[in-house]
Amino acid sequence: MPLPAEFADLESFQDWALPTEPERYAKRLASSMDEMQALYDAAMPRLEAALDHCDKHDFTDLPEDVRTLMHLLQSVVMVSFPVECWSQPRVPDSGAAYLDLLVEPGF
């Protein structure tokens, strides 16, 4: 699903617009720091405008293009710690530990 027209410049990152946290986390772990940095650098300057755009719609009835944008923003959050703090996809010193999200916000 395409992004809203105002965010067409982010289309090349559409593979990050994943609907669930486990999918986003798996994408993060499978991605290089260069790939995460590229997403971060492209999306962060657009973050406020993208959030404002999403906020114009009822969360329980988002148009598909806005839902895609929201999922992309969730991936930006997912890569922010690796990019800003850790310089690696995994949480430092966490070994093989992981958490499974059992319930996600619904629409």
Number of C-alpha atoms within 10 A of each C-alpha: 12 15 20 20 10 10 17 12 13 18 17 10 16 17 11 23 22 21 16 14 18 14 14 23 17 11 19 21 15 12 14 13 17 11 14 23 18 13 23 22 13 15 20 15 10 15 14 11 13 20 14 10 16 19 13 10 13 10 14 8 10 16 14 13 16 24 23 21 27 23 20 26 23 19 28 24 14 20 25 18 15 19 20 11 10 12 15 18 22 16 15 11 7 8 8 6 7 8 6 7 9 7 7 9 5 6 9
